[in-house]
Amino acid sequence: MQAQVRIAEGTGSVQSQGQFRSHAGPQPHPKFYGDNTFQIALNKRADAYFARTGLRRRDCAGMYAKTALLLAATVAAYVALVFFTTSWWVGVPLAVVLGLCMAGIGMNVQHDGSHQAYSSWGWVNKLMSLTLELIGGSSYIWHYQHGVLHHTWVNVAGHDSDIDVGIFGRLSPHQRRRSFHRFQHLYMWPLYGLMAVRWHLFADFYDVIVGKVGGHPIPRPRGWDLVVFVLGKVYFFAVAFVVPMMFHPWWVVLAFYGIVTVVVGVVLSVVFQLAHAVDSAEFVVADEETNRIENAWAIHQAESTVDFARQSKMAAFLLGGLNYQVEHHLFPRICHVHFPALSKEVEATCKEFGVRYNDHGSFWQGVASHYRWLREMGRPEVVPRGVPAAG
């Protein structure tokens, strides 16, 4: 399946064979342009759902119970691995379980907290977002990288930092293709395992020092934000390295750190990629003259994201509703426990307005779609629709 690639009218700057829209240095963020009646209709349907059911948008009992379960499982796996394990054949499965629990915290607890979807109380959302520090990330950087840049300009190259993996891969047809990208459908999968390591050891520190995320300036943390950033890193390095080395040789600690973080990186990366870097999602660039995207924000969000495994209650529970990515992008401040029900309302509204609703029936269909997309983006002959081939 060919990806849905849309070039706003008036452009013509995106071409294959190494010719691409330049994003050297920060670019002014594009503006969305279009009728917002689709978004109004969506909000009305969501309001009607909550009025009809009497459910809360946030502060859901199930979410609090899931949080307690994930945190307890994470602590139990860590304690068992560090203080009681003496053999590799017990340690390796425990390290995998710990990695899965940490990824679960990231997808469920911190994700809803950072989007203010966990609670109607600001301090509760802040506390839940700080669970990212528990798994080695930075809630401060995450806010700008994911909450601002990704959620506003999803799949817009040069503005959505979540689809920018540097020279290592090409996830958008509007990014430069390099010769070795022809193999990215093979080598990107193991590279996903390094995502968490990159957070822990380099990326967060670099972003704070330079005051940029994805080439776009952000305010450097000050005051309590800086204190939280520093203490979060000190805490993680202590629990990841210092404490374990008091009981185990350093090389053993590094080996098991590698297992845990690879699991975290692969799970988080793959779940994200299935929702955006697939051959059914739309990728756009703005008009060069007006710096405008010829679509309303809500329509762009719907057509640039993809659901998967909507029928699986287990997937929705374990992945924090991230398999309902369309609903999450349209309602980022609603707790993910509501997404299965809201997806029916969103799909009906999309059908009513003629907006494409993207859905992969299963997790493995999503994996296959991402594989195809990586392979397609690595081929030299790929030309975005509406753009003449170089020559």
C-alpha positions as CSV (number, residue, x, y, z in Angstrom):
1,M,0.0,0.0,0.0
2,Q,1.3,3.4,-0.9
3,A,1.4,5.9,2.0
4,Q,-0.9,8.9,2.0
5,V,1.6,11.7,1.2
6,R,0.1,15.1,0.8
7,I,1.9,18.2,-0.3
8,A,0.2,21.5,0.4
9,E,-0.6,23.4,-2.8
10,G,2.1,25.8,-3.9
11,T,5.0,23.5,-2.9
12,G,7.1,21.3,-5.1
13,S,10.2,21.2,-3.0
14,V,10.1,17.6,-1.9
15,Q,11.7,15.3,-4.4
16,S,13.4,11.9,-4.4
17,Q,17.1,11.1,-5.1
18,G,18.3,13.2,-2.2
19,Q,16.3,16.3,-3.0
20,F,14.2,17.2,0.0
21,R,12.7,20.1,1.9
22,S,15.5,21.7,3.9
23,H,15.1,21.7,7.6
24,A,18.6,22.8,8.5
25,G,18.0,24.9,11.6
26,P,14.7,25.7,13.3
27,Q,11.9,26.5,10.9
28,P,8.8,28.6,11.8
29,H,6.1,26.2,12.8
30,P,3.3,25.9,10.2
31,K,-0.3,26.9,10.8
32,F,-3.3,24.7,10.2
33,Y,-6.0,26.1,8.0
34,G,-9.5,24.8,7.5
35,D,-13.0,24.5,8.8
36,N,-13.1,23.2,12.4
37,T,-16.7,21.8,12.2
38,F,-15.2,18.2,12.3
39,Q,-13.5,19.0,15.7
40,I,-16.7,20.6,17.0
41,A,-18.7,17.5,16.1
42,L,-16.2,15.3,17.8
43,N,-16.3,17.3,21.0
44,K,-20.1,17.1,21.0
45,R,-20.1,13.3,20.6
46,A,-17.5,13.0,23.4
47,D,-19.6,15.3,25.6
48,A,-22.7,13.2,24.9
49,Y,-20.9,10.0,25.7
50,F,-19.8,11.3,29.2
51,A,-23.3,12.7,29.8
52,R,-24.9,9.5,28.8
53,T,-22.6,7.2,30.9
54,G,-22.0,9.5,33.8
55,L,-18.3,8.6,33.7
56,R,-15.5,10.9,34.6
57,R,-13.1,12.0,31.9
58,R,-10.2,11.7,34.4
59,D,-9.7,10.4,38.0
60,C,-10.9,6.9,36.9
61,A,-10.7,4.2,39.6
62,G,-9.4,1.7,37.1
63,M,-6.5,4.0,36.2
64,Y,-5.5,4.4,39.9
65,A,-5.7,0.6,40.3
66,K,-3.5,0.0,37.2
67,T,-1.0,2.5,38.5
68,A,-0.7,0.8,41.8
69,L,-0.3,-2.6,40.1
70,L,2.4,-1.3,37.7
71,L,4.4,0.4,40.4
72,A,4.2,-2.6,42.8
73,A,5.2,-5.0,40.0
74,T,8.2,-2.8,39.1
75,V,9.4,-2.5,42.6
76,A,9.0,-6.3,43.1
77,A,10.9,-7.1,40.0
78,Y,13.7,-4.7,40.9
79,V,14.1,-6.0,44.4
80,A,14.1,-9.6,43.3
81,L,16.6,-8.9,40.6
82,V,19.1,-6.8,42.6
83,F,18.8,-8.3,46.1
84,F,17.9,-12.0,45.7
85,T,19.0,-13.2,42.2
86,T,22.2,-15.1,42.1
87,S,21.9,-17.0,38.7
88,W,21.6,-15.7,35.2
89,W,18.7,-18.1,34.3
90,V,16.6,-16.4,37.0
91,G,18.0,-12.9,36.4
92,V,17.4,-12.7,32.6
93,P,13.6,-13.4,32.9
94,L,13.4,-11.0,35.8
95,A,15.2,-8.3,33.8
96,V,12.8,-8.8,30.9
97,V,9.8,-8.5,33.3
98,L,11.4,-5.3,34.9
99,G,11.8,-3.8,31.4
100,L,8.2,-4.6,30.5
101,C,7.0,-3.1,33.8
102,M,9.0,0.1,33.2
103,A,7.6,0.4,29.6
104,G,4.2,-0.1,31.1
105,I,4.7,2.8,33.5
106,G,5.8,5.0,30.5
107,M,2.8,4.0,28.3
108,N,0.2,4.2,31.0
109,V,1.0,6.3,34.0
110,Q,3.5,9.0,32.9
111,H,1.8,9.3,29.5
112,D,-1.6,10.2,30.9
113,G,0.0,12.3,33.6
114,S,2.0,14.4,31.1
115,H,-1.1,15.0,29.0
116,Q,-3.1,16.0,32.0
117,A,-5.4,13.1,31.2
118,Y,-4.8,11.3,34.5
119,S,-6.6,13.6,36.9
120,S,-8.5,16.9,37.1
121,W,-6.0,17.9,39.9
122,G,-2.9,19.5,38.4
123,W,-0.6,18.2,41.2
124,V,-1.7,14.6,40.6
125,N,-0.9,14.9,36.9
126,K,2.5,16.4,37.7
127,L,3.2,13.5,40.2
128,M,2.2,10.9,37.6
129,S,4.3,12.6,34.9
130,L,7.3,12.4,37.2
131,T,7.2,8.6,37.0
132,L,9.1,9.1,33.7
133,E,12.1,10.1,36.0
134,L,11.7,6.7,37.7
135,I,12.5,4.9,34.4
136,G,15.3,7.3,33.5
137,G,13.7,9.9,31.3
138,S,12.9,13.6,31.8
139,S,9.3,14.7,32.1
140,Y,10.5,18.2,31.3
141,I,12.0,17.3,27.9
142,W,9.1,14.9,27.2
143,H,6.6,17.7,27.5
144,Y,8.2,19.7,24.7
145,Q,9.3,16.8,22.5
146,H,6.1,14.8,22.7
147,G,3.4,17.0,24.2
148,V,4.1,20.1,22.1
149,L,6.1,19.3,18.9
150,H,4.7,15.8,18.2
151,H,1.1,16.3,19.2
152,T,0.8,19.6,17.3
153,W,2.6,18.8,14.1
154,V,2.4,15.0,14.0
155,N,4.2,13.5,10.9
156,V,5.3,17.0,9.7
157,A,9.0,16.6,9.0
158,G,11.2,19.2,10.6
159,H,8.5,19.9,13.3
160,D,7.5,16.5,14.7
161,S,10.7,15.5,16.6
162,D,9.3,12.0,17.3
163,I,9.8,11.0,13.6
164,D,13.3,12.4,13.5
165,V,15.9,9.7,14.2
166,G,18.8,11.6,12.6
167,I,20.8,10.0,9.9
168,F,20.0,6.5,11.1
169,G,16.6,6.3,9.4
170,R,14.1,7.9,7.1
171,L,10.6,7.8,8.5
172,S,9.0,10.5,6.3
173,P,9.2,11.0,2.5
174,H,10.1,14.6,3.2
175,Q,13.3,13.6,4.9
176,R,16.6,13.1,3.2
177,R,17.3,9.6,1.9
178,R,20.8,8.2,2.4
179,S,22.2,5.2,0.5
180,F,22.3,2.9,3.6
181,H,18.6,3.5,4.3
182,R,17.9,0.8,1.8
183,F,18.6,-1.6,4.7
184,Q,16.7,0.3,7.4
185,H,13.8,-2.2,7.3
186,L,16.4,-4.7,8.8
187,Y,18.6,-2.7,11.0
188,M,16.1,-0.2,12.6
189,W,14.5,-2.9,14.8
190,P,17.5,-3.6,16.9
191,L,18.3,0.1,17.0
192,Y,15.0,0.8,18.7
193,G,16.4,-1.0,21.7
194,L,18.9,1.9,22.2
195,M,16.2,4.5,22.6
196,A,16.1,4.3,26.4
197,V,19.9,4.2,26.7
198,R,20.0,7.4,24.6
199,W,17.6,9.1,27.1
200,H,19.6,7.9,30.0
201,L,23.1,8.7,28.9
202,F,22.9,11.5,26.3
203,A,19.8,13.0,24.8
204,D,18.2,14.6,27.9
205,F,21.5,16.2,29.0
206,Y,22.2,17.4,25.5
207,D,18.7,18.9,25.0
208,V,18.9,20.8,28.3
209,I,22.5,22.1,27.6
210,V,21.7,23.4,24.1
211,G,18.1,24.4,24.9
212,K,16.7,22.7,21.9
213,V,14.6,19.7,21.0
214,G,14.7,18.5,17.4
215,G,16.4,21.8,16.4
216,H,13.6,23.9,17.9
217,P,14.4,26.1,20.9
218,I,12.9,25.3,24.3
219,P,13.3,27.1,27.6
220,R,16.0,25.5,29.7
221,P,14.8,24.2,33.0
222,R,15.1,26.6,35.9
223,G,14.2,26.6,39.5
224,W,12.2,23.5,40.6
225,D,12.2,22.2,37.0
226,L,16.0,22.1,37.1
227,V,16.1,20.6,40.6
228,V,13.7,17.8,39.4
229,F,15.8,17.2,36.3
230,V,19.0,16.8,38.3
231,L,17.5,14.8,41.2
232,G,15.7,12.5,38.7
233,K,18.9,11.7,36.9
234,V,20.8,11.2,40.2
235,Y,18.0,8.9,41.4
236,F,18.0,6.8,38.3
237,F,21.8,6.4,38.1
238,A,21.7,5.4,41.8
239,V,19.1,2.6,41.3
240,A,20.4,1.5,37.9
241,F,24.1,1.4,38.8
242,V,25.2,2.3,42.3
243,V,22.9,0.1,44.3
244,P,23.3,-3.0,42.1
245,M,27.1,-2.7,42.1
246,M,27.0,-3.0,45.9
247,F,25.8,-6.6,45.4
248,H,27.0,-7.7,42.0
249,P,30.2,-7.2,39.8
250,W,30.1,-4.1,37.6
251,W,30.0,-6.1,34.4
252,V,27.0,-8.1,35.5
253,V,25.2,-4.8,36.4
254,L,26.0,-3.4,33.0
255,A,24.8,-6.5,31.2
256,F,21.5,-6.6,33.0
257,Y,21.1,-2.8,32.6
258,G,21.4,-3.5,28.9
259,I,18.7,-6.2,28.9
260,V,16.3,-4.0,30.8
261,T,16.8,-0.9,28.7
262,V,16.7,-2.8,25.4
263,V,13.3,-4.2,26.4
264,V,12.1,-0.7,27.3
265,G,13.4,0.8,24.1
266,V,12.0,-1.8,21.8
267,V,8.5,-1.8,23.4
268,L,8.1,2.0,23.5
269,S,9.6,2.5,20.0
270,V,7.6,-0.2,18.2
271,V,4.3,0.9,19.8
272,F,4.9,4.5,18.7
273,Q,6.0,3.5,15.2
274,L,2.9,1.4,14.6
275,A,0.8,4.5,15.1
276,H,2.6,6.9,12.8
277,A,5.4,5.5,10.7
278,V,3.2,3.2,8.6
279,D,2.0,3.1,5.0
280,S,-1.6,4.2,5.9
281,A,-0.6,7.4,7.8
282,E,-0.5,10.7,6.1
283,F,2.7,12.8,5.9
284,V,2.5,16.5,4.9
285,V,4.5,19.6,4.4
286,A,3.4,23.2,4.5
287,D,3.1,25.6,1.6
288,E,6.4,27.3,1.2
289,E,5.0,30.7,0.6
290,T,2.3,30.8,3.3
291,N,3.7,28.2,5.8
292,R,0.2,26.8,6.0
293,I,-1.1,23.3,6.1
294,E,-4.3,23.2,4.1
295,N,-6.3,21.2,6.6
296,A,-7.9,21.7,9.9
297,W,-5.9,20.5,12.9
298,A,-8.3,17.7,13.9
299,I,-8.5,16.3,10.4
300,H,-4.7,16.3,10.2
301,Q,-4.5,14.5,13.5
302,A,-7.0,11.8,12.4
303,E,-5.4,11.1,9.1
304,S,-1.8,11.2,10.4
305,T,-2.3,8.6,13.1
306,V,-3.3,4.9,13.0
307,D,-5.1,2.6,15.5
308,F,-4.3,-1.0,15.8
309,A,-5.7,-4.1,17.6
310,R,-8.8,-2.2,18.6
311,Q,-10.6,-5.4,19.5
312,S,-8.0,-6.5,22.0
313,K,-8.8,-5.6,25.5
314,M,-5.4,-6.8,26.6
315,A,-3.6,-4.6,24.2
316,A,-5.7,-1.6,25.4
317,F,-4.9,-2.4,29.0
318,L,-1.2,-3.1,28.6
319,L,-0.4,-0.3,26.1
320,G,-2.2,2.5,27.9
321,G,-4.6,2.9,25.1
322,L,-1.8,3.8,22.7
323,N,-3.3,1.3,20.2
324,Y,-6.1,3.9,20.0
325,Q,-3.8,6.6,18.7
326,V,-6.4,8.4,16.7
327,E,-8.5,8.9,19.8
328,H,-5.5,9.9,21.9
329,H,-4.5,12.6,19.4
330,L,-8.0,14.0,19.2
331,F,-8.7,13.9,22.9
332,P,-5.2,14.0,24.6
333,R,-6.7,15.2,27.9
334,I,-9.1,12.3,28.3
335,C,-8.0,9.2,30.3
336,H,-7.1,6.4,28.0
337,V,-9.5,3.9,29.6
338,H,-12.3,5.6,27.6
339,F,-10.7,5.2,24.2
340,P,-12.3,1.9,23.3
341,A,-15.7,3.4,23.7
342,L,-14.8,6.7,22.1
343,S,-13.3,5.0,19.1
344,K,-16.8,4.1,17.9
345,E,-17.8,7.8,18.2
346,V,-14.7,8.9,16.3
347,E,-15.1,6.4,13.6
348,A,-18.7,7.4,13.1
349,T,-17.8,11.1,12.9
350,C,-15.0,10.4,10.4
351,K,-17.4,8.6,8.2
352,E,-19.9,11.4,8.5
353,F,-17.4,14.1,7.4
354,G,-15.5,12.0,4.9
355,V,-12.3,11.9,7.0
356,R,-10.2,8.8,6.6
357,Y,-10.1,6.6,9.7
358,N,-6.9,4.5,9.9
359,D,-7.0,1.2,11.6
360,H,-4.9,-2.0,11.5
361,G,-6.9,-4.9,12.7
362,S,-4.1,-6.4,14.8
363,F,-0.8,-5.7,16.3
364,W,1.0,-7.8,13.7
365,Q,-0.7,-6.1,10.9
366,G,0.7,-2.9,12.3
367,V,4.2,-4.4,12.5
368,A,3.9,-5.5,8.9
369,S,2.8,-2.1,7.8
370,H,5.8,-0.4,9.6
371,Y,8.2,-2.9,8.0
372,R,6.7,-2.1,4.5
373,W,7.0,1.6,5.3
374,L,10.7,1.4,6.4
375,R,11.5,-0.6,3.2
376,E,9.6,1.9,1.0
377,M,11.3,4.9,2.5
378,G,14.7,3.2,2.0
379,R,14.2,2.7,-1.7
380,P,15.8,5.3,-4.0
381,E,12.8,5.4,-6.4
382,V,10.3,6.6,-3.8
383,V,8.7,9.9,-4.9
384,P,6.0,11.6,-2.8
385,R,2.7,12.1,-4.6
386,G,2.4,15.2,-6.6
387,V,6.1,15.8,-6.8
388,P,8.1,15.3,-10.1
389,A,11.0,12.9,-10.0
390,A,14.4,14.4,-10.1
391,G,16.2,14.4,-13.3
